[in-house]
């Protein structure tokens, strides 16, 4: 199955490596083609869309060698493969350094092995920039950009900044760790922001997706839904898509390749009446090879009847051998195998057959078909395609799949024998149980696994990803068209200059000043009071601070500014600059309701460390800005639900705002302030309202269509325009003053 891409859309695959690697031996350059699952999935898609592949050729020596350059040029013209050349210093810091000594151990939950240096980080940033520049050099309108894996996590945002309209997808092939692990990462904020430049981010499992959401919340403070997270003006779509294999590439070899058939027959002849246990891994500390060997020793020690009846064939493909911890792993594995073979071997039986090299596919397929049990027990793994390759080669056979519960594949392979590889005692028991099951029992489980592996193949995976990317990019375009427009600063300044009677209604928290964890800490910035003083002093202006704050707060911070209207508690109480007295909209108001509501809020304070209650004249507010963000948001929803039932037959409502839940009467409404100003001041020819929260939407809804309604931030709003942050608004007010002086 090949995904149908719109004729105008070209696929741009971006991965750390090209589908081939350059090798320099004996003064000659040669090309080694890759045969991995990613290449298998991408090649038909690229051919179908006349797409291109951008990546690193894997060799940073002799970058200007004419023979090397010609090889790369030929690949670019003939195959659409374009190389990102990196200097030796950058390539080492980028790949062996930050990618594989910082990100790799952390993402696989080995934080004690994490190594970070500023040089590694700077090389990682520079390499991602080089990838960005190569993409921009070849980018065409309507391209679909598919970025792969942890080496390029900064790239989506770098591209977004350079090409805002680009359609960008990212797939992470490793696990995404829990937020408690991810927060250990140096430069964690930049990494999350880098990913959020994409339109669409997909992971192997929902657990990884949830871990990402938790990290975004705890580190960046961005709340999310199950399938999306808001980042600025965009909604980044999230998905869980476990990658598959191309089953036919294995079953066809098994059925038709004579070399494979010969290999299979030789295995049967070599191990007659013995059951083959098979491990196939890269020689990486995440794969759990030492743990497997220790479990195998326990299995033989506690089950003497299995000695001579089983053999473990362990294939370990060398990996990253220049990194010290990989050298140490190799020595540990060699030593363990020597110990086990020395302890249990007999003249006609060796417990372990160890193959420390890459083996050709025919030999691998023969091993898959011959193995009675595949022992696949990584300590952490994004997915693990070996498990699926084994199942593909077991059609009609009675093999058993023993799979680590910490492999991403475990989430979709429930018929496997799932184990905790750290628990060697229990794992040994499960392996013995798997070998003891009848052929019919194992065959039934394998048939279910085989059906799923064939159905959820790599082509269906790529089709689902590209469909998700297209939908996310389309949603971004449609969403932007429905958003408040960016404020035309020059236009609003010109309108202010021409006007003769102006009303300015300004929210406080999140609008004129940034939020603080404690309400009492959100004091005016040093430039705010002078700005408001000069604006209010202009006889053409009526300036009102329309805030959810209490009278006491507004009096303390802004009460000395002459000519300034103050509207506290969302407009429930107003102080005129003429009378300087606070007046309410409702006479004979009773706050007896607080006695019923406050105990509920106090209960939630008891349950939520870091939360607090703010008591106002017309409202009660539960603040959870200092609480754990996940727990606080969850309890806030529970609190709103509880209060809605309690307040259903009253004039009170519970409103979930920015890290708060506020209970107040429904008639407390910022829109009423606009009506009040209209009664006491002539109709303005310049009307501006600025706010950032749900309560400001009531004010925006009351404003004429041609008024300057302004939402601070990038969220959905009824306002006509949006402005970035409180500092931007204060700068705009400063321009009003400068204009007026001139």
N, C-alpha and C positions, 0 to 999 in steps of 0.2 A: 504494500500500500504506500503510495507517495502522496504527500500533501499537495493539494492544488492551491498554488499561490496565484493571486491576481496577476494577470499578464504585465501590469505596470509595476509590480513589486518584485524586487530582486532580493534574494537572501544574502546577507553578509554574515558569515560565521566568523567569530573572533574567539580564539582559544590560545592558551599559552604556547602550544606547539602547533605547527603545521601538520598536515597529514603525512609528512615525511620528515626525516632528520638528515642533516648533512654530516658526513663523517670525513675526516682528513687523515689519511693513512699513506705513508710512503710517498709523500709529495703529490698525492692524487686525491681528488674529491670524489666521493660517491654518495649516492642517495639511498637511504633505507626507508622503504615505505611502511607506514603503520597499518595495523590490521585490527585496531581496537574497536569497541562498540561505538564510540563517538564517530569515528571515520565511517563505519558502516552505515550509521544513521544519516550523516550529513551529505555523503557523496551523491545519492540520488536526488536529494532536495536541491543541492547546488546545480546539478545538471538540469533539473526540471525548471529552474528559475534563472538559468545563466548566472548563477551566483558566484561569489568569490569567498576565499578563505584567507583570513589574516592571522598570522601567528609568528612565533619565534622559530627559526630553523634549528635551534639547539646547538649551535657552535658559534662562539664569539671570537675565535682566533682567525687571524689573517682575513679581516673583513673586506679588504680591498683586493684580494687575490682575483685576477681576471677570470680564472676558471670557475671560481666560486660564484662570482657575479653573473657569469653567463648561465650557470646552472639555475640560479634564482630567476634570472630574466626569462629563461625558457619556461620555467614553471609558471611565472606570471602570465605570459602570453598564451600558453597552451592549456594550462589547467586552472587559471584564475587563482593561483596561490601567491600571496604577496608577503614577503618576509619583513618582519620588524627586527632590524639589526640593533643589538645592544652591545655596548663596550664590555670587555671582560669584567671590569669593576662593577658596572651596573648589573650585568647578568648574574654575577655571583651573589651580590647583595639582594637582588630581587628574587632569584630562584632558590639557591641553597640557603640564603639568609632569611629574609622576612617570610617568604612563602613557606619554606619547609622547616625552619627552626623556630618560627614564631607562630604562624597561623596553623600549620599542620598539627603540632602537638596539642595546641589549645583546642582546636576544633574537634579533636579526637579525645578530649578530656584527659590529657596528660600535662597539666599545667606545670608540674615539677620539671619537665623537659624543655619548657619554653626558654628561648634565648632571644633577647632583644638588644639591638644596638641602634643608635641614631643613624649610623651608616646604612644598616639594613633598611630602615624605614625610608630614608631619602632615595635609596636605589629603587625601592618598590614604587614610590611616587613617580620617579623619573621613568621607569619602565612603563607604567600605566599611561604617562603622557606620550611616550613614544607610540604606544598602541593607538591612542586617540589621534595623534597626528597622521598615522598611516590610514586610519579609517576615514578621516576628513579628506585626505588626498583622493580617495576613491569613492567617496559617498555620492550617491545620486538621489534625487527626489523619490519618495515612496519606498526607499529601501527598508527592509526589515532587518534589524541588527540583533543578532543572537550572540550574547557574550556568555562564555563558559568559565565557571569555577573560580576558586578562591584566590588565584593569582591576580585576578583582574577586578577586584571588588571596588576599586576607586573609579574605574573606567565609566560606569553609567553616568555618574554625576558630571564627570569631566566632559563627556559627550553632550549631556543635556545643556550645560552652560554654553558650549560652542555651537550646538545645533538644536535649539529648543523644540523644533517640530519633529525631530527624529523619533522613529518608532524603535524602542529599545527594550529588549528582553534579557533576562539574566537567569541562568540555571546554576545552582550550587550542587556539585557532585559529591561533596563531603557532607558529614553531619553539620548541623548548626547547633552549637552547644547551648546548654542552659544559660540563662542570663547571669547566674552567679559565677559561672566559668567565664563567659564572654566579657564580663566587666573587668577581668584581670588583664585584658589585652591593652597594651599601650596603643594610643591613637584610636581607641574604640569608637569615639564619636565620628571621626572622619570616615571610618570604615562603614558605619551604618549609613551616614549621609551619602557616601559614594554609591552604595547599593540602591538607595531610594531615588537615584536619578533615573532608574528604569521605569518603564510603564508596567512591567509584569515581571515578578520574581517567583521562581518555582523551586521547590525543594523535593527531595525524595519522599518524605513522609510528613504527615500532619504534626508529628511531634517536633520536627525541625522547624516547621512553619510556626508553631506555637512558641517555640523557643525564641525565634526571631521577633515575634510580636512582643514578647515579654521584654526582650532586650531593648527594643525601640521605645517601649514605655518607660522602663526604668532608667535608661541612659539618656534618651532624647526627650522624654516626657510626652511622647506622642501616643495618644490612645488609638486603638484600631478595632476593626471588626475582624471576624474570622477570615474574610477573603480580601481585605484591603486595609491600607493605612493611609491617612491623610498626611501629605508632606507638602507644605506650602499650599499652592493653589491646586495641586494635583492629588488624585487618589491613585495610589500605587496598588495594583491588583496582586494578590498572593494566591499561590496554588501549591498543591502537593501532587507530584507526578513521578512515580517511581519509574526509572528507565528500564527498558527491556533489552532483549537480545534479538538477533536475527536467527531464529531457530533453524531455518533451512540451511544456513551455512554449516551447521553441525550435523543435522540429520542427513543431508545430501552426501556429505563426506562419508558418513557411516555406512550409507546404503550403496554408494557407487565407487568410492575411492579404493583401489586395490591395495595401496600401501597401508591404509587404515585397517582394512580387513586382515592384512598380514600381521600388523602390529597386535591386533586383538587376539589372533590365534596364538601368537607367541606368548602373550601374557597368560593365556589359559594353560599353555603347555608349561610355562615356567612356574606357575603357582597352582598346580592341580590339587584339588581337595583343600585349598586354603582360601579364606575369604579376604578380599582386598579392602582395606580401609585407605581412603585417599584424601590427602590434603594438598591443595594447590593455592599458593599464596605468593605475593611479593614478599621479599625478605624485609619486612617492616615491623617495627615494634607494636603497631596497632593490630597486627594480624593474629596475635596470640599464639605464635608457634611454640615458644618455650612452655607456655601453660598447657598446650596440647601434648607436648612430649612428656611433661610431668604426669598428666592425666593418663597417658598411655602406659607409663611405668606403673602407676597405681593399678590400672586395669589388669596388667599382666601379673602383678604381685598378688592381688586379691583373687585372681581367677586362674589358677594354674592350668585348668582344663583348656584355656584359650591359647596357651603357649604352643606354638607349632601349628595352630589352626587359623591364625590371622596374621596379616602382615600389613604394616603401615607404609605406604608409598608417599613420601613427602617431597613435593616439588616446591622449591623456593627460588624464585626469580630474583637475582641480585638487584638492588635498588639503592640509589643515592650513596654509593660506597665511599664518597669523599667526606661524608659527614661522620664525625666520630661516633655518635651513638649507634649508627648502622654497623660500623666496624665491630663495636662491642657486642651487638646483637648476633652478628655472624659467629663470633667466637663462642658465645653462650650456646647457640644452637649446635655448633660442631661438638662442643663438649658434652652436651646432654645426649646427643645421638651416640657418641662414643661410649658413654656410660651405660646406656640402655642396651646397646648391642653387645657390649662386653659382659653385661650382667646376665643376659637371657639367651644369647645365641647358642645354638647347637651346631654340630657339623653339617646338618642338612637344613638349617633354618636360621635366617637372620631377621630379627623383629622389624627393622626399619630399612627401607631402601630410600636413600637420600639422593635427590637430584637437585643440585644447586646451579641451575642454568635455565634459560628459556628453552622450551622444547617446541618443535614445529606442531602445527595444528593437527595433522594426522595422528601423531603420537598422543597428543592430548585427548583427542576424541576417543581414541582407543582406550585410554585410561578411564575416561568417564564411563564408557560403555562396560568396561570390565569390573569397575569398582562395585562391591556389594554395599559399601557405605561411604558417602562423602562426608568428611569431617571438616566443617567450615565454621570456625569459631573465633572470629575476630573479637578483640576487646572493644573495638568501636569501628564502624564502617558505614560510609554513606549509604550504600546499598549492598553490594557484593554480587557481581555478575557471575562469578564462578558457580554459585548455587543454581542459577538459572541455566547455565551451560550444562551442568551435570544433569539436571532434570530433562533438558532437551534431548540428551543422549540416552535417556532411560525409558523411552517409549516402549510399553509392553514388557518392561523388565521389572524386577522386584527389588530395586535398590532402595536404600534408606538415606534420607538427608538429615544429618545432625547439624543444626544451625544455631549460631549464637543469637540470643535474644537482643543483642546489642548491634546486630547488623540491620540496616534499614530494610533488607529483604524480608526480615521476620514479620513485618507488618502485613505482608500479603501472602505469606507462605505458611499458613496455620497448620497444614498437614505435616510439616516437618517436625522432627524431634527437637524442640527448642531447649537450649541449655544456657546456663550461666557459666562462661568459660573460666571464671575465677574459682568456681566451686568444683574442684577436681573429683571429689568423692561422688557428688551427685551426678556429674557428667559421666563418670565411668559407669555408674549404675544405669544411666539412660542408654549408653552405647551398648551395654550388655543386653538390655531389654530390647533395643532395636534389632540386634542380631538374633534374638530369641523369637521374635515374631514370625508368624507363618508367612510363606511367600504370598499368599492371597491377601493378607492384611497389608503387607508392604506394597504390593502391586496396586491395591485400591487407593492408597494414599498417593502413590506416585502418579497414578492416572489423573487424579484431581490436580496435582501440582503441574503436570505436563499440560493439561488443558489450559490452565491459567497462563502459563509461560508462553504458550503459542499464541493465545489471544492477545495478551498485553505485551506485544513485541515492541521492538525499538522504533518501528515505523509508526505504530499507533501513538507511542510516546511523543515522537516529533510532531505528528499531526496535531495532537492535543495542545502541545506547547505553542505552535504557530497560530492555532485558532485562538488560544487565550491571548497571545500577544496582539493579534489583529483586533480583537474585541477591546482589549485594554487601551490600545492606541486610539481607536475610534471613540471610546468613551471619554478619553482625555480631551480630544478635539471638541466633542459635543459639550462636555462639562465646561470647558473654557468659554465657549460661546454663551453659556447661561450664567456665568459668573459676573459679579460686579466688575465694571471696567476699571482699569488702572486710572487713578485720578489724573486728569490733565492739569498739571500744576500751573503751567503758564496761563491756561484758560481761566482757572478759578481765581488766580491773582488779578487777571484783567477784569473779571466780573466784580471782584471786590473793589477795585479802583473806580469803576464806573458807578457803583451803587451809592445811594445817599442814606438809606435806612437799612440796618442789618440786624438780624437775629442770629446769634451763635449759641448753639446748645451742645455742651461738651460733657461726655461721661468722664469719670475720673480714673478708676482702676482699669488697667489694660488699655487705656485710651490716651490719657495725659501722662500717666506714670505706669511703669511696669509692675506686674504683680510681685508681691512678696509672700514668703511662706507664712508670716504672721501678719494679720491685717494692720496692726499698729505700726509695722515697719515700712509701709508704703507711703513714706513722707514725700512732699513735693521736691522735685529736683531743684537745683540752685537756679535754673533759668526759668522755672515755671511761674513763680509769683511775679517777677518783673514783666513777663509776657502778658499775664492776665491783667496786671495793673494798667499797662499801657492800652490794652484792648478795651478794657472797661472804661477808661478815661475818655475815650473817643465818644463825643455826643451822638455820633451816628450809629453807635453800637449798643445793642442790648445783649450782654454776655451772661449766660446761665450755665452753672455747673450742675448737671443733672446726674446724680450719683446714687448708688445704693448705700452709700455711707450714712452714718448717723449724723444728727445735727451737731453733736459734740465734735466729731472728727472734722467736719467741714468748717466749723467755727474756729477750731484750733489751728487749722492749716491755712485757711483762706478767708477767715472772717474779717481780717483787717483791710482787705482790698475794697476800696470805695467803688461804688457803681456796679458791683458784681451781684447777680442773682445767685442764690444757693438753693438747690432743690435736693433735699435729703430723702433717703429711703425710697428711691425711685420716684420721687415726686409727691410722696404722701405729705410732706411738710415743705413749705417754701418760705424763704426769707427774701423779702423785697429790699432792694438797696435804698429805698425811700424810707420805709418805716423801720427797717432793721429788726423787725419782729417776725418770729416764726408763726406761720398760719397753716392749719390743716384743712383738707378738703372735706372732712367729715366731722360734724359735731356729735357730741354724745357717743363718741367711739369707745368701745369696751375692749380691753385686752384680756378678758378672763380666759379666752381660749389658750393663752400661753400656759396656764396651769395644767391643761390636758396634754399639750404638745411637748412641753419642756422635758418631762420625765422620759419620753421616748427618745429625744435627742441625747439626753444624758446616758441612756442605756447604750446608744451607739458610740458615745465618747468612751464609755467603759470598755467597749469591744474593740476600739480602734486607737491604739497608741499613736499620739501625735495629733489627734483631732481635738477640736474645741468648739464651744458654743459662743456665738456673739449675740447679745441681746440688744435689740433696737426697740424703739417706741412702737413701731407698727409691724415688726417682723422678728423672727428667730432664725438664726443662720447656723448651720453645722458646717464647719470648715475642716477639710481633710488634706490640705496642701502639704502638710508636714508628715502625713501618714504614708505607709507603703502604697505606691500608686495602684498596684493591681488590687490589693485588698480594699483600699479606700474606694475605688471606683465600683467594685462589686457591692460593697455595703451601701454605697450611695444609691444604687439602683434598688436595693432591698428597702432602704429607708423611704424612698419616694413611693414605692409600692405600698408599704405599710401606711404611710400618711394619706395616700389617696383614698384608701378605704375609710380611714378615720374621718376625713374631711369632706366626704362625698356630698353630704347634705348641708354644707356650710358655705359661706362666702370666702373661705380660705382655700389656697392652693399651694402645693409643694412644687418648687421649681428646681431642677437640677442644672446648676450653672457651672462656671469654671472652677472646679475643685470645691464646690459648695452645694449644699441643699438649703434652699431658703423657703420659709413658710411665711406667707403674707396674704392680705386680703386681695381679691381679684380686682378691686377698684384702684389699688395702688398701681399706677400705670404712668410711665414716662410720657406717654402721649398727652396726658392731661396738662403737663407743663407747657407744651406748645400752645394749647388753648388758653391757658392763663396769660401767657405773654401777649397773645393776640388781643386780649381784653384791655391791657394796660398800655400797650405801645402801638403806634401806627403800623399798618400792614407793611412788611419789609419788602424791599426790592432785591434783597440778598438774604437767603435763608440757608444756614448750614447746620447740620447735626452730625456729630461723630460719636461712635460707640463701638464696642467690641463684643457685646454679650447678647444673650437671648433677650434680656429685658430692653435692650436698645431697639429691638425689632418693632416693639410697640410704637416707639417714637417714629421710626422710619415709615411705618404704615400710615401715619397721620400726615405725612409731609406731601406737599404738591409734587407732581411729577417732575417739574423743572427745578426743584430745590436741590441743594448740594448735600445729599445724604451720603454718608461716608462710613464704611466699615473698616475698622482697624484690624488688619490681618487678612488672611486669604480664605476664610470660611464662607460657606453659602450665606447669603443675606438678602434682605429686601432693599438694601441700600443700592443707589445707582453706581457708586464708585467704591474702590478699596484703596487703602494706604497701608504701607508695610507695618509700622510699629509706632509706639508713642513718640519716639525721637523724631520720626518723620513728620508727625503731626505738629510737634513743637517747632520744628524748622519751618513748616508751612505758616504757622501763626506768626513766626518771626518775619517772614516775607510780607505778610499783611502789614505789619508795623512799619517795615522799611518802605513799603509802597506808599503808605499813608503819609510818612514824613516827607517823601519826595513830592 
